[in-house]
């Protein structure tokens, strides 16, 4: 019998007056990441639910994580839907928070969460069929094991990846991890990453991990293990109201699964796009359903938000023209 697989989706409504008031009250300093792109809504959420119902009907439960606001159109009585407010699972000493990181690194505390779960950001959409074994194989999360250099124009994001990688190097010997799981790291499902991993193999420690911005498959027990061994840094990150350079992220748990060999190889059928920059590619990919999953990344270079949002909605409506049972 196949073990259940849950989905987790975190969402924020930046137009909620109560959320806005509380966010203003904590008035972040210039050293934290409080950009509007971290919160603004593209009005595409209903297409996420339509995608799950149409292309992953096998999902066991959807845990919809929210500050407290709920879309007016959402069918909260749906038997597969679990509404999770921050206070339902995040320890009260860490609340309120306006950073995704405390929200993500405490996910294992959600009541009733299955051992196997897939974590989605709210900019990741199913647009074609995915099976259960796309995310898990024989109880192991599917992932792409590949080395990389930590390099990002977003220094707060880079630092968090560096911090997470530093912890991995405290607990795991890179050469042993790779040699013990050689055919997971060196397999022909992901030829593009093999060259990079080969060039970085001589490094004595993990320089970084390949991190495509797509849904991540996790075991709840991985979160519990890492919390047991690295409680201090996880509590420190959980205390932050906004993103800071000293944070770790959900990637710490992803990297832990890779370094420990507790994963199965994966051939991804997903693609990351930057809204506005790759606009025509996005519209074509969605309409033609070129991938199973697309991630539509917000950025600071969008000049006409309303027109861009309208284009995206028209493209998604061509694939999802009917309401799902998750909608009223």
C-alpha positions in Angstrom: 0.0 0.0 0.0 1.4 3.4 -1.0 2.1 5.7 2.0 0.2 9.0 2.0 1.7 12.1 0.6 0.6 15.5 1.8 1.1 18.9 0.1 1.9 22.1 2.1 1.2 25.5 0.6 2.1 28.7 2.4 0.2 31.9 1.4 0.0 35.5 2.4 -2.6 38.1 1.5 -0.7 41.4 1.4 -3.9 43.4 1.2 -5.1 42.2 4.6 -5.4 45.4 6.8 -4.7 43.6 10.0 -1.6 41.9 8.6 -0.4 45.3 7.2 -0.9 47.0 10.6 1.0 44.3 12.4 3.8 44.4 9.8 4.1 48.2 10.2 4.2 47.9 13.9 7.4 45.8 13.8 9.0 48.3 11.4 12.0 46.3 10.1 15.4 47.8 9.8 17.4 48.3 6.6 19.3 45.1 7.3 16.4 42.8 6.7 14.5 41.8 3.5 11.1 43.5 3.5 10.6 44.0 -0.2 7.1 44.1 -1.6 7.8 41.1 -4.0 8.0 38.9 -0.9 4.3 39.4 -0.3 2.3 40.6 -3.3 -0.5 38.5 -4.7 -0.8 37.7 -8.5 -4.4 36.4 -8.1 -3.4 32.9 -9.3 -4.0 30.9 -6.2 -7.2 29.3 -7.4 -5.2 27.9 -10.3 -2.9 26.1 -7.8 -5.9 24.2 -6.4 -7.2 23.5 -9.9 -3.8 22.1 -10.8 -3.7 19.8 -7.8 -7.2 18.5 -8.4 -6.6 17.9 -12.1 -3.0 16.6 -12.1 -2.4 15.2 -8.6 -5.8 13.9 -7.4 -4.0 11.2 -5.4 -2.8 13.8 -2.8 -3.7 12.8 0.8 -4.1 16.2 2.4 -3.4 19.8 1.6 -2.2 21.9 4.5 -2.9 25.5 3.6 -0.7 27.7 5.9 -1.8 31.3 6.4 -1.3 34.2 8.8 -5.1 34.0 9.3 -6.6 35.3 6.1 -8.5 32.9 3.9 -9.6 33.6 0.3 -13.3 34.2 0.1 -13.7 31.6 -2.7 -11.9 28.8 -0.8 -14.1 25.8 0.2 -12.8 25.4 3.7 -15.1 22.3 4.2 -13.2 20.3 1.6 -12.3 16.9 3.1 -8.7 17.1 1.9 -8.1 20.7 3.0 -6.6 21.6 6.4 -6.5 25.3 7.2 -3.4 25.9 9.3 -2.8 29.3 10.9 0.6 30.3 12.1 -0.4 30.0 15.8 -1.7 26.5 15.2 1.8 25.1 14.8 4.6 27.8 15.3 5.5 28.2 19.0 4.0 31.5 20.3 7.4 32.9 21.2 8.3 33.1 17.5 5.1 35.0 16.5 4.2 37.1 14.7 6.6 36.5 11.8 6.7 38.1 8.3 9.6 35.9 7.1 8.9 32.6 5.3 11.8 31.0 7.1 10.3 30.5 10.5 7.1 29.4 8.8 9.0 26.8 6.7 11.5 25.4 9.3 8.7 24.6 11.7 6.4 22.7 9.2 6.9 19.4 11.0 4.9 20.7 13.9 1.6 20.8 11.8 -0.9 18.5 13.5 -1.7 15.4 11.4 1.1 16.0 8.8 2.1 12.9 6.9 5.6 11.5 7.1 5.9 12.2 3.4 5.1 15.7 2.3 5.8 18.1 -0.6 6.4 21.8 0.2 5.2 24.3 -2.4 5.8 28.1 -2.4 2.7 29.9 -3.7 4.5 30.7 -7.0 4.7 27.0 -8.0 1.9 25.5 -10.1 1.1 22.1 -11.4 0.2 22.4 -15.1 0.5 18.8 -16.2 0.2 15.3 -14.7 2.4 14.2 -11.8 2.3 10.8 -10.2 3.1 9.9 -6.6 6.5 8.5 -7.5 7.5 11.8 -9.1 7.9 13.0 -5.5 8.7 9.8 -3.6 10.1 6.4 -4.3 9.9 3.5 -1.8 9.5 6.0 1.1 12.4 8.2 0.0 12.1 11.8 -1.2 13.1 12.2 -4.9 15.7 14.8 -5.5 18.6 15.9 -7.7 22.0 15.4 -6.0 24.5 17.9 -7.5 27.1 20.2 -6.2 27.1 24.0 -6.9 28.7 27.2 -5.8 26.6 29.5 -3.6 26.2 32.6 -5.8 23.2 35.0 -5.8 22.7 38.7 -6.2 20.4 38.5 -3.2 23.0 38.5 -0.4 20.4 37.7 2.3 19.4 34.6 0.3 23.1 33.6 -0.3 24.0 34.0 3.3 21.1 31.7 4.4 22.3 29.1 1.9 25.8 29.4 3.1 24.7 29.1 6.7 22.7 25.9 5.9 25.7 24.4 4.0 28.0 25.2 6.8 25.9 23.1 9.2 25.9 20.2 6.7 29.7 20.3 6.6 29.7 20.1 10.4 27.8 16.8 10.3 28.8 15.1 7.1 32.0 14.2 5.3 31.5 15.3 1.6 33.7 12.6 0.0 32.2 9.8 2.1 28.6 11.0 1.4 29.1 11.1 -2.3 31.1 7.8 -2.6 28.6 6.0 -0.4 25.8 7.1 -2.7 27.9 7.4 -5.9 25.2 6.4 -8.4 22.7 8.8 -6.9 25.1 11.7 -7.4 26.5 10.4 -10.7 23.5 9.3 -12.8 22.5 10.1 -16.3 19.0 11.4 -15.4 20.6 14.8 -14.9 23.5 15.2 -17.4 23.6 19.0 -17.0 24.6 18.8 -13.4 27.2 16.1 -13.8 29.9 18.4 -15.1 29.4 20.9 -12.3 29.5 18.2 -9.7 32.7 16.6 -11.2 34.5 19.9 -11.3 33.6 20.6 -7.6 34.3 17.1 -6.4 38.0 17.9 -5.4 36.7 20.4 -2.8 37.2 18.9 0.7 33.8 20.2 1.8 30.4 20.7 0.3 30.8 24.1 -1.5 27.0 24.2 -2.0 24.1 22.2 -3.5 22.1 22.6 -6.7 18.8 24.1 -5.7 16.2 24.4 -8.4 13.4 26.7 -7.3 10.7 24.0 -7.4 8.6 22.0 -4.9 10.7 20.0 -2.4 9.9 16.5 -1.1 10.6 16.0 2.6 10.3 13.5 5.3 8.9 14.8 8.6 11.5 12.7 10.4 14.2 14.7 8.7 12.9 17.9 10.3 12.7 16.3 13.7 16.3 15.0 13.4 17.8 18.3 12.4 15.8 20.1 15.1 17.3 17.7 17.6 20.8 18.3 16.5 20.7 22.0 15.5 18.1 23.5 17.8 20.0 26.7 18.5 20.3 28.0 15.0 16.8 26.9 14.1 15.4 28.8 17.1 17.5 31.8 16.3 16.0 31.9 12.7 12.5 31.3 14.1 12.8 34.4 16.3 13.3 36.7 13.3 10.3 38.8 12.1 11.9 39.4 8.7 14.6 37.6 6.7 18.1 38.2 8.0 21.6 37.2 7.0 22.1 34.9 9.9 19.1 32.7 9.0 19.0 29.1 7.8 16.2 27.9 5.5 14.1 24.9 4.4 17.1 24.0 2.3 19.0 22.9 5.4 16.6 19.9 5.5 16.9 19.3 1.8 20.7 19.3 2.0 20.6 17.0 5.0 18.6 14.4 3.1 21.1 14.7 0.2 24.2 14.5 2.4 22.8 11.5 4.4 21.8 9.6 1.2 18.2 9.5 2.3 16.7 10.3 -1.1 16.0 8.7 -4.5 17.2 10.0 -7.8 15.0 12.4 -9.7 14.5 13.7 -13.2 12.7 17.0 -12.8 10.0 18.1 -15.2 9.8 21.7 -13.9 11.0 25.1 -14.9 11.7 28.4 -13.2 10.6 31.6 -15.0 11.0 35.3 -14.0 7.7 37.1 -14.4 8.0 40.0 -16.9 11.5 39.1 -18.0 10.5 35.7 -19.4 6.9 36.7 -20.0 6.4 35.2 -23.5 8.1 32.0 -22.5 5.8 31.8 -19.4 2.7 32.3 -21.4 3.7 29.7 -24.0 4.8 27.1 -21.3 1.5 27.4 -19.5 -0.8 27.3 -22.5 1.0 24.4 -24.1 1.6 22.7 -20.7 5.3 22.1 -21.6 6.2 21.1 -18.0 4.6 19.3 -15.1 5.4 22.2 -12.8 6.3 25.9 -13.3 7.6 28.4 -10.8 6.8 32.0 -11.6 9.3 34.1 -9.7 8.4 37.7 -8.8 11.1 40.3 -9.2 11.8 44.0 -9.0 11.8 44.6 -12.8 8.1 44.5 -13.5 6.9 47.8 -14.8 3.2 47.2 -15.3 1.9 44.9 -12.6 -1.8 44.9 -13.5 -1.2 44.2 -17.2 1.3 41.4 -16.4 -1.1 39.9 -13.9 -3.9 39.9 -16.5 -1.7 38.1 -19.1 -0.9 35.4 -16.6 -4.5 34.9 -15.6 -5.6 34.5 -19.3 -2.9 31.9 -19.9 -3.8 29.8 -16.8 -7.6 30.1 -17.6 -6.9 28.4 -21.0 -5.8 25.3 -19.1 -8.1 25.6 -16.1 -11.4 26.9 -17.3 -13.5 25.2 -14.7 -13.7 25.6 -10.9 -12.2 22.9 -8.7 -14.0 21.3 -5.7 -11.7 23.5 -3.6 -13.6 26.6 -4.7 -17.1 27.7 -3.6 
